[in-house]
Amino acid sequence: MSYEQRPADNEFAPFYKGYVARVPEGDIIAILATQIEDTVMLFRELSDEQALRAYAPGKWTIKEVIGHMSDAERIMSCRALRFARNDATPLPGFDENEYVPAAQSNQRPLPSLLAELTAVRRATVALFAGLPLDAWTRSGAANQNNVSVRALANIIAGHELHHRSIVSERYLGAPLTH
């Protein structure tokens, strides 16, 4: 089935290649449905104080990373919805470095951010699970680059894996700075 196949390199901008490469082979809907559990478990045991730390000056806090993950997934899912529905309107990019401070994630309790991330993922899974098979290979322009629906599903999964890896290695594997 088209959603079980990895997207070809011409289905997404080169910037996303690292995200797509992180995603294991297989049913992307099942991957999206289960990977969120591991991510939430990684963060769940942290205190609010720990989640307010960054691994270096000028870097996002863990709370900001979680907020960014929710924002980026919403944007990628919206793109997937529009392209799956044959909307040919070119879509703009977004600047995550503008979104993060505006979200004010540091002012929110960690459980609230994790509940939102989980709700966003459930909505993402429901969207992709409800797509007809031919929608998976549809594409459109986002941020002046062509991207397929299938690629967006993989980008969402790979983006989460990317940030989970950074948090594990840089935030939790080494001393954290405020």
N, C-alpha and C positions, 0 to 999 in steps of 0.2 A: 504494500500500500504506500501511497506517496508520502504519508506522514511518518512512516517508518524508515524512509530513506534519508540519508544525510543530504543537506542542500549542496549543490555544486558551488564551486568558488565564484561563479558568475551570478549567483543568486543573492549576493550581499557585498557590501563594501569591504575592501581589504582590512579596514580597521577592526572588523568583527571576526576575522579569521581565528584569532586566539580564543575567543569565547566559544565559537562553534567547535573548535578542536577539543575543548574540555569536555564536551558532552559525549557520554558513552553511546555506542551503537544501540539501536533498539527503538522501541515505541516511545516517541517523545512525549506523548500524553501521559503515559505511565511514569516516565522520568520526572516530568513536571509535578505530577501528583505526589510522588514520594520524596523527592529531594528536599522539599521545604521542611519536612520533619527533622532532618539532620541539621539544617540551618537554624531552625528555632531552638533545637536542643543545644547547639553551640552557644547561643546567647542567653538562654533561659536561666542559667545558674549565676549569671552576673548580677551584681548589685547595681543600682542606679549610679552610684559613685564610680564603679568600674566602667560602666557604659559611657561615662562622660569623659573618658580618657582617650587621648590620641597617641599614636606611637612616636610622633615627632611634632615639634612645633609647626603650626600651619597646616597640619593634616586633619582630616575629619575625625570626629569622635566616633565611637562605635554606634551611638544613637544616630548620628548623622549618616553613617553608612547604611544603617537599617532603613532610615527614611528615604535615602537615595535609591535603595533597592526597590522600595515600593513605588516611588515616582517613576523610575525608569521602566519598570514592568508595566505600569499603567500606560505609559506612552507607547511602548512596543506593542502591547495588546490592542490599543486603539488603532495603531497602524495596521495590524493584522486584520482586525475587523473590517476596516475600510477597504483594504485590498481584497479580502475574501468576498466582499459584497460588490466587487467590480467598480469601486470608486476610483476613478483615474486622477483625482485631484492631487497634484504634487503637495506633499506635506513638509512643513518646516522641520528643522532640527531643533534641539533644545540645549541649553547650556546648563549642565548639572552644577557648575560652580555658582550659578545664580539661584538655582532651585534650592540648594542645600541650606543656605542661610535663611531664605524666605520661609522654608518649612518649619523652622524653629523646633526641630526634633529634640534638642537638648532640654527643652522645657517640658517635655512629655515623659510620663513614667515608662520605663522599659516594657512592662507588660502591654501597655497600650500600643506601642510601636510594633511589638511582635504579633499582637492580635490583628493589627491592620495588615501587616505583611502576609499573614496567613489568609486573611479574607481576600486580599488582592490575588494571591495565588489560586485560591479556590475559584475565583471569577475567571482567571486566566485558563484554568483547566476546563471549566465549563464552556468557555468560548471555543477552545480548540476541539473539545470532544464533540461539540455540536456542529462542526463544519462538515459540509459535504466533501467527498474525496477530491473533486475537481478544484475546490477552493485552495487546496494546499499548494498548488503550483502557480496560482495567480500572484501577480506582483504589482508593484507601483513604485513611485519615487518618494523617498523620504530623505530629507537633508541632501537633496540633489544626487542621490544614489539609488539605483534600482535595488529592491529587496523583495524576496518572495515571502509568502505567508509561512511556508515551511522553514525558511531561514529565520524568520522572526521568532518562531517557537524555539528554535535552537539557540538563538541569541539570548532569549530570556533565560533559558536554563544555564547557558554558559556564563552569563553575566552574574548570576547567583553564585555559581561555582568559583568564579574569579574573586568575588568579594569574600566569600567564605574562606578561601585560601589566604587572602591577604590578612583577614582578621586572625586566622589561626597562626600564621607565621609572624606577622609584625606586631599584632596587638597582644595576643595571648602567649606567644612563644618567647617574648622578650619583655623586659621591664617596660611598663607603660608610663608615658608622661602625660601630664594634664595639659 
